Amino acid sequence: MNAFRYERPSDALGAIALHAPRAQYIAGGTNLLDLMKDDVETPELIIDISRLPYSAIESSEAGVRVGALARMSDVADDIAVASRFPIVAEALLAGASPQLRNMATIGGNILQRTRCAYFRDPSQVCNKREAGSGCAALGGVNRMHAVIGASDDCIATNPSDLAVALTAVDAIVHVQGRAGEERAIPITDFYLLPGTTPRRENVLEPGDLIIAVEIPASAVAHNSTYLKIRDRASYEFALVSVGAGLERTGGVVRAARIVLGGVAPKPWRVSEAEARIVGTSGDAGAIDAAADAAIDGMRGYGENDFKIELVRRAVVRALQTVAA
């Protein structure tokens, strides 16, 4: 690990003022420290924000506001979150291990970098690390990689379980910028596709600090679930995941959310699949139609071809759960 300076500011503006091109914020450190050990990230300055006052979980009729520094375990255990937003609690419990959940923060979780082995190995070419160097995954071991939303420059996937759930419930990310202004960014607008600039993964500007995530109340969020399919039962990233929710009135589906994880560079909402089940009773035929629509446009890169059929089956299973 390379040498670096360490600062622990007392407030958000102090933290933002310290930020520079070779600086990084740290809270739980469960992602950044790994990247530093692998020589993927080599900051000259670490800005410790772990003691800033952004760890509260506040519930109201409008929803829940979760501080960016709240620990994953605390949010998963919160009664309001578990009862009103089961998809969020389930996604948090499906991520990492209990030890990591006790350290990792909500803000850090939605900002975690891809788990692509080529990105994390400086001896391999990777456009996400070094623009123009190439994407070793295209012709390499790509079993875990994207089947939609990727580009010729990058086929890595977003690793966050929580981000999938938050996308399904229309969460809003609150950010404080250099001038002290607060911005509210819908999470559907937060992540960027790789295109020809895969290093830029979200819309944050240098120095921006996530301070909270707002989760609005809704009938879809109340009747929701998170399904994660992985190689082993715990401490493993998703091959495919599905965040699903339905609002039903009088036996008819009035609204739906279907978001996929493990298959794209960002949480992948499939609006066409949602449209196939809205207005129906949520019967088997409608669920099958939604699942077929969910895989439209997907293509594999060899070792990950199996993901496409796995997505279809996972969507069926998730929708069956919330339609029951």
C-alpha positions in Angstrom: 0.0 0.0 0.0 1.3 3.5 -0.9 1.9 6.2 1.7 -0.9 8.7 2.1 -1.9 11.6 4.4 -4.9 11.3 6.7 -7.4 14.0 7.8 -10.5 13.9 9.9 -12.6 17.0 9.4 -15.3 18.0 11.8 -18.0 19.0 9.3 -19.1 18.4 5.8 -17.8 21.7 4.4 -14.4 21.0 5.9 -14.3 17.6 4.3 -15.4 19.0 0.9 -12.8 21.7 1.1 -10.0 19.1 1.6 -11.0 17.1 -1.5 -8.6 17.2 -4.4 -7.8 15.1 -7.5 -5.8 12.5 -5.5 -8.0 12.5 -2.4 -10.6 10.0 -1.3 -13.4 10.0 1.3 -13.4 7.0 3.7 -16.2 5.9 6.0 -16.5 2.2 6.7 -13.6 1.5 4.3 -14.8 -1.9 3.3 -14.3 -1.1 -0.4 -11.6 1.6 -0.6 -9.1 -0.3 1.5 -9.4 -3.4 -0.7 -8.7 -1.2 -3.8 -5.8 0.5 -2.1 -4.2 -2.9 -1.2 -4.6 -4.0 -4.9 -3.0 -0.8 -6.1 -6.1 0.1 -8.0 -6.7 3.2 -6.0 -3.6 5.2 -4.8 -4.8 8.3 -3.0 -2.4 10.8 -1.6 -5.0 12.0 0.9 -7.6 10.0 2.9 -10.5 12.2 4.3 -12.2 10.4 7.1 -15.9 11.3 7.2 -17.0 8.6 9.5 -17.8 10.9 12.4 -19.9 13.4 10.5 -23.5 13.6 11.6 -25.1 11.6 8.8 -26.0 8.3 10.4 -29.6 8.9 11.5 -32.6 6.8 10.2 -35.7 9.0 10.3 -39.2 7.7 9.5 -42.2 9.8 8.6 -45.5 9.3 6.7 -43.7 10.3 3.5 -41.1 7.6 3.9 -37.6 7.0 5.4 -34.6 9.2 5.2 -31.4 7.3 5.8 -28.1 9.0 6.6 -25.3 8.2 4.2 -23.1 7.1 7.2 -25.7 4.7 8.6 -24.4 1.2 8.8 -25.9 -1.5 6.6 -26.8 -3.7 9.6 -28.5 -0.8 11.4 -30.7 0.0 8.4 -31.6 -3.7 7.8 -32.6 -4.0 11.4 -34.7 -0.8 11.5 -38.4 -1.6 12.1 -39.7 1.0 9.7 -37.4 -0.1 6.9 -38.1 -3.8 7.3 -41.9 -3.3 7.5 -42.4 -0.6 4.9 -39.6 -1.4 2.5 -38.9 -5.1 2.7 -37.0 -5.1 -0.5 -34.4 -2.8 1.0 -34.0 -4.8 4.2 -33.7 -8.0 2.2 -31.1 -6.5 -0.2 -29.0 -5.3 2.7 -29.1 -8.7 4.4 -28.2 -10.4 1.1 -25.0 -8.3 0.8 -21.6 -9.0 2.3 -21.2 -10.8 5.7 -22.5 -9.7 9.1 -19.0 -8.4 10.0 -18.9 -6.2 6.9 -22.5 -5.0 7.3 -21.5 -3.8 10.8 -18.9 -1.5 9.2 -20.1 -0.7 5.7 -22.2 2.5 5.2 -25.2 3.2 2.9 -23.3 5.8 1.0 -20.3 3.6 0.5 -22.5 0.7 -0.6 -24.1 2.6 -3.5 -20.6 3.9 -4.6 -18.7 0.6 -4.4 -16.7 -0.2 -7.5 -17.1 -3.2 -9.7 -15.8 -6.6 -8.7 -14.5 -7.3 -12.2 -11.3 -9.3 -11.7 -9.6 -7.5 -14.5 -10.4 -4.1 -13.0 -8.9 -5.2 -9.7 -5.7 -6.6 -11.3 -3.3 -3.8 -12.4 -1.4 -6.3 -14.6 -4.5 -6.6 -16.9 -5.7 -4.1 -19.4 -8.9 -2.2 -18.2 -10.5 0.9 -19.7 -12.1 1.6 -16.3 -8.6 2.0 -14.8 -6.7 3.4 -17.8 -8.6 4.9 -20.7 -7.8 3.3 -24.1 -6.0 0.3 -22.7 -8.7 -2.2 -23.6 -11.2 -4.5 -21.9 -9.6 -7.9 -21.0 -13.0 -9.3 -20.1 -14.4 -9.2 -23.6 -12.4 -12.2 -24.6 -11.5 -13.5 -21.2 -13.2 -15.0 -18.2 -16.6 -13.1 -18.3 -19.0 -15.4 -16.4 -19.9 -12.6 -13.9 -20.1 -9.8 -16.5 -22.9 -7.8 -18.1 -25.4 -9.0 -20.7 -27.1 -5.7 -21.2 -26.1 -2.0 -21.0 -22.4 -2.7 -21.6 -20.1 -1.3 -24.4 -17.1 -2.4 -26.4 -15.0 -0.5 -23.8 -16.4 -2.2 -20.7 -18.7 -5.1 -19.7 -18.3 -4.9 -16.0 -21.4 -5.0 -13.7 -22.5 -2.9 -10.8 -22.0 -5.0 -7.6 -24.5 -3.3 -5.2 -27.5 -5.3 -4.0 -28.8 -2.2 -2.3 -28.7 -0.1 -5.4 -31.1 -2.5 -7.1 -33.6 -2.3 -4.3 -33.3 1.5 -4.1 -34.0 1.8 -7.8 -37.1 -0.3 -7.4 -38.5 2.0 -4.8 -37.6 5.3 -6.5 -35.0 6.4 -3.9 -33.4 9.9 -4.0 -29.8 10.5 -3.3 -29.0 13.7 -1.4 -25.6 15.2 -2.2 -23.7 18.2 -0.8 -21.5 20.0 -3.3 -18.4 22.3 -3.1 -20.5 25.5 -2.6 -22.5 23.9 0.2 -25.6 23.5 -2.0 -27.6 20.3 -1.6 -28.8 18.4 -4.6 -31.5 15.7 -4.8 -30.7 13.1 -7.5 -33.2 10.4 -8.3 -31.3 7.1 -8.2 -32.5 6.3 -11.7 -30.4 9.2 -12.9 -27.4 8.6 -10.5 -25.5 5.8 -12.4 -24.0 6.2 -15.8 -23.5 3.5 -18.5 -19.9 2.9 -19.6 -20.1 4.0 -23.2 -16.6 5.2 -24.1 -15.9 6.6 -20.6 -16.2 3.6 -18.3 -14.2 5.2 -15.5 -17.0 7.6 -14.8 -19.7 5.5 -13.1 -22.1 8.1 -11.7 -23.0 11.8 -11.9 -21.1 13.0 -8.8 -18.7 15.9 -9.3 -15.3 16.0 -7.6 -15.7 16.7 -3.9 -19.4 15.9 -3.9 -20.5 14.2 -0.6 -23.5 11.9 -0.3 -25.3 12.9 2.9 -28.6 10.9 2.8 -30.8 8.6 0.8 -34.5 9.3 0.8 -36.9 6.3 0.3 -40.5 7.5 -0.5 -43.4 5.5 0.8 -45.5 3.6 -1.8 -47.7 0.6 -2.1 -45.2 -1.0 -4.5 -42.4 -0.6 -1.9 -44.6 -2.1 0.8 -45.3 -5.3 -1.3 -41.8 -5.9 -2.6 -39.0 -8.5 -2.5 -35.3 -8.9 -3.4 -34.2 -12.2 -5.0 -30.4 -12.8 -5.3 -29.0 -15.8 -7.1 -25.3 -16.5 -6.5 -22.8 -19.3 -6.5 -22.9 -19.8 -2.7 -25.4 -18.9 0.0 -23.5 -16.0 1.6 -20.6 -13.5 1.1 -20.9 -13.7 -2.7 -21.9 -11.2 -5.4 -25.0 -11.8 -7.6 -25.0 -13.7 -10.8 -28.5 -12.4 -11.2 -30.7 -10.5 -8.8 -34.3 -9.1 -9.1 -35.9 -6.4 -7.1 -39.7 -6.6 -7.7 -42.8 -4.9 -6.3 -46.5 -4.8 -7.1 -49.4 -2.6 -6.2 -52.7 -4.4 -6.4 -56.2 -3.1 -6.0 -59.3 -5.2 -6.4 -57.2 -8.1 -7.8 -55.7 -6.0 -10.5 -52.0 -4.9 -10.7 -52.0 -1.1 -10.7 -48.2 -0.5 -10.7 -45.1 -2.6 -10.9 -41.3 -2.3 -10.5 -38.9 -4.8 -11.9 -35.1 -4.0 -11.6 -32.3 -6.4 -12.4 -28.9 -6.7 -10.8 -25.7 -8.6 -11.7 -26.4 -8.2 -15.4 -25.6 -4.5 -16.2 -23.2 -1.7 -15.4 -26.0 -0.2 -13.3 -29.3 -1.4 -11.7 -31.3 -2.2 -14.8 -35.0 -1.3 -14.7 -37.1 -3.1 -17.3 -40.1 -0.9 -17.9 -41.4 -3.0 -20.7 -41.6 -6.0 -18.4 -43.5 -3.8 -15.9 -45.9 -2.8 -18.6 -46.7 -6.5 -19.4 -48.0 -7.2 -15.9 -49.8 -3.9 -15.1 -53.5 -4.1 -15.7 -53.5 -7.9 -15.3 -54.4 -10.0 -12.3 -50.7 -11.0 -11.9 -51.5 -14.5 -13.2 -49.0 -17.0 -14.6 -49.4 -15.8 -18.2 -48.8 -12.2 -17.3 -45.7 -13.1 -15.2 -44.3 -15.2 -18.1 -44.9 -12.3 -20.5 -43.1 -9.9 -18.1 -40.2 -12.3 -17.8 -39.9 -12.6 -21.6 -39.8 -8.9 -21.9 -37.2 -8.6 -19.2 -34.6 -10.4 -21.3 -35.3 -8.5 -24.6 -32.0 -7.1 -26.0 -29.7 -9.1 -23.8 -26.6 -10.8 -25.2 -23.8 -12.8 -23.7 -20.1 -12.8 -24.2 -19.5 -16.6 -24.0 -19.2 -17.7 -20.5 -22.1 -15.5 -19.3 -24.6 -16.6 -21.9 -26.5 -18.6 -19.2 -27.4 -15.4 -17.4 -30.1 -14.6 -19.9 -32.3 -17.6 -19.2 -31.4 -17.2 -15.5 -32.8 -13.7 -15.6 -36.1 -14.9 -17.1 -36.5 -17.6 -14.4 -35.5 -15.2 -11.6 -38.1 -12.6 -12.7 -40.8 -15.3 -12.7 -39.9 -16.4 -9.2 -39.7 -12.8 -7.8 -43.1 -11.8 -9.4 -44.7 -15.0 -8.1 -43.5 -14.0 -4.6 -45.1 -10.5 -4.7 -48.2 -11.6 -6.6 -49.0 -14.3 -4.0 
